[in-house]
Structures are given as structure tokens and as C-alpha cells.
Amino acid sequence: MAKMIIDSITFDFIGYIAILINLYSMSVRGEKRLRFISALANSLFVVYGLLISAIPIIIGSSIAIILHCYHLKRIRKHCKTIT
């Protein structure tokens, strides 16, 4: 019983860290930095979703990671064509 409570607290802690990182990403300047930090936060959300078996969180966060990575690649490609 005590182990389940500790696991629950640990799982919630991961979720709260993901939220804090995601909120922080909204305060940074620059799309590249925002997308990188958001992708990191969404990666933690995927881990959190796996730990609590929440399929909607896993799917939504996975899609967000794909979109952030796509835009990061687009930004990188755009920067290379400028220089």
C-alpha cells in the first residue's frame, strides 16, 4: 500500500515537472527555443501518460512532439538557406 502511494506521488511529480517546463517554454523568446523546450515537456508528458496508463495524454503529447520536431527541422533548414 505504501509503495502505491509513493509511486503515485512520483508519477504526479513527473506530471507537475512537465507542466512547469511547458509553462516556462511559453515565456521564452524565440520560436526555436520555445519548440525545443515544449518538445522536452511533451516527452515528459508521454512518460507520465505511460506511467498512469492515460492513452489520450500519450497520443496528444506524441502528436505535439512530432509537430514541434517538424517545425524545428523547418527552422533549421530555413536558417541554413539564409547563411
Residue pairs with C-beta under 8 A, 6 or more apart in sequence:
11 48
11 51
11 52
14 44
14 47
14 48
14 51
15 44
15 45
15 48
15 52
17 44
18 41
18 42
18 44
18 45
18 48
19 41
21 37
21 40
21 41
21 44
22 37
22 38
22 41
22 42
22 45
24 37
25 33
25 34
25 37
25 38
25 41
26 34
28 34
28 37
31 71
31 75
32 72
32 75
32 76
35 68
35 71
35 72
35 75
36 68
36 72
38 64
38 68
39 64
39 65
39 68
39 69
39 72
42 61
42 62
42 64
42 65
42 68
43 61
43 65
45 57
45 60
45 61
45 64
46 57
46 58
46 61
46 62
46 65
48 54
48 57
49 55
49 56
49 57
49 58
49 61
50 58
